[in-house]
Amino acid sequence: MNHTMHPILSAAMACAVAWVASAGAQAQAQAPQSGPSFHEAVAMAWAIDPVRTELQVGHHAARARASAAGSWFAGGPTLSGEYMDDHMIGSNEGYTTYQGGVSVPLWLPGQGSATQQVASAEAASIDEQLNVEHMALSIRVLDAAAAALIARTRMDVAHILYDATARMATSAARAVHGGELAATDGQMAQAAMENARNELALAQEEAENTATALEVLLGRPLVPDLARYGAGDVTHARFIAPGDMENNDPRLRVAHRNVEAAEANMKLARRSFMPNPEIGVDAIHEKQYGSPWDDRVGLNFSIPLPSEVRNTPIMSEARNRLAAATSQETQARRMVHLEMTRVRERLIAATTARQASRIAADSMEKRATAQEHAWRVGEASLDTALAARQAAAGSQMASARADVEWHVATIRMLIATGIVP
């Protein structure tokens, strides 16, 4: 990222935190809900995350490869044996030979330490991948919890709307029966109540689906409490400067680890400029007619010579891996930088939306109450009162959604700073 932009982004970040802190002070006074904390919910999901288990197995395997690369030899020993006699060609002179040997491959200069470095770099990369998975899981839990809370709020608002329309429909039915109201108005009130009943059924379905999706992540039928986190948590975060936030992002760290692993692999490819030579011991026991000896012991060695046919593909693959890792690191830095900007802007926008929607919901609720009262005393029409009540329900839902999204934006900002609240 261009370092000349850091002072500007830092100033923007400071302004954003100050804006959010001043606008979100009221959220800290809200009564906590009965669910577990977000941190506890993430811990539940992490304990049963299958990707975590897969990455841990890969990490142990990489550590085992690094340990095995510390061996004295480049591979396991090779046993060889021969048996020859003269019976198969029709002779019966008693020529018999038994020969056996054992040999081991040797490391080329620097090849063993290079192999250890590759395995260690891969293990470090998997360590960072675990952090990336933990961050990704935290975001999935956050999104699922927000969806469950919004669905639950939608169901609550639908209940309120249904109760209000049912109350008005009952009053309208009595008025129609007493001849005080036209039948068409009674039908209008009945239709509004049925529409509210349908909305309630849809809200209940959504609440059940989102709760089930969250239960799959957590392993338990719980909804974490997101309302306990506010702007004050962001102001006390460990990393606030954009550059620090980006460098601390596990996705960027794993990309850098992959580059280090690719560089170590390039070094190993250079050290492996030829097949590993082998050295060993042979023993021969012979039975031959008139031979003055029958046993011999000696050394054997095998040195394959370098070949471009073998080395070129190895070096090409190593170069391709390094180029791909370098490209992915650059793309990861750009992606993280863009996402950090979006997270900050989302928090600022969510703060504004939360304040505006709360004021609008209060005003629309007062208007709906006044319109219903005016209808009951004959100063307003039924359709006006019903429309006001439906508009109030929509404003309540928008306010509740904005409140949840504000808490989500706050927690997402905390995750971006490198912590799970």
Stockholm file with secondary structure:
# STOCKHOLM 1.0

chainA/1-421         MNHTMHPILSAAMACAVAWVASAGAQAQAQAPQSGPSFHEAVAMAWAIDPVRTELQVGHHAARARASAAGSWFAGGPTLSGEYMDDHMIGSNEGYTTYQGGVSVPLWLPGQGSATQQVASAEAASIDEQLNVEHMALSIRVLDAAAAALIARTRMDVAHILYDATARMATSAARAVHGGELAATDGQMAQAAMENARNELALAQEEAENTATALEVLLGRPLVPDLARYGAGDVTHARFIAPGDMENNDPRLRVAHRNVEAAEANMKLARRSFMPNPEIGVDAIHEKQYGSPWDDRVGLNFSIPLPSEVRNTPIMSEARNRLAAATSQETQARRMVHLEMTRVRERLIAATTARQASRIAADSMEKRATAQEHAWRVGEASLDTALAARQAAAGSQMASARADVEWHVATIRMLIATGIVP
#=GR chainA/1-421 SS CCGGGHHHHHHHHHHHHHHHHHHTGGGGGSCCCSSCBHHHHHHHHHHTCHHHHHHHHHHHHHHHHHHHTTSSSSSCCEEEEEEEESGGGTCCSCCEEEEEEEEEECCCTTHHHHHHHHHHHHHHHHHHHHHHHHHHHHHHHHHHHHHHHHHHHHHHHHHHHHHHHHHHHHHHHHHHHTTSSCHHHHHHHHHHHHHHHHHHHHHHHHHHHHHHHHHHHHSSSCCCBCTTCCHHHHHTCSCCSHHHHHHHCHHHHHHHHHHHHHHHHHHHHHHCSSCCCEEEEEEEEEECTTCSCCEEEEEEEECCCCCHHHHHHHHHHHHHHHHHHHHHHHHHHHHHHHHHHHHHHHHHHHHHHHHHHHHHHHHHHHHHHHHHHHHHTTSSCHHHHHHHHHHHHHHHHHHHHHHHHHHHHHHHHHHHTTCCC
#=GC SS_cons         CCGGGHHHHHHHHHHHHHHHHHHTGGGGGSCCCSSCBHHHHHHHHHHTCHHHHHHHHHHHHHHHHHHHTTSSSSSCCEEEEEEEESGGGTCCSCCEEEEEEEEEECCCTTHHHHHHHHHHHHHHHHHHHHHHHHHHHHHHHHHHHHHHHHHHHHHHHHHHHHHHHHHHHHHHHHHHHTTSSCHHHHHHHHHHHHHHHHHHHHHHHHHHHHHHHHHHHHSSSCCCBCTTCCHHHHHTCSCCSHHHHHHHCHHHHHHHHHHHHHHHHHHHHHHCSSCCCEEEEEEEEEECTTCSCCEEEEEEEECCCCCHHHHHHHHHHHHHHHHHHHHHHHHHHHHHHHHHHHHHHHHHHHHHHHHHHHHHHHHHHHHHHHHHHHHHTTSSCHHHHHHHHHHHHHHHHHHHHHHHHHHHHHHHHHHHTTCCC
//
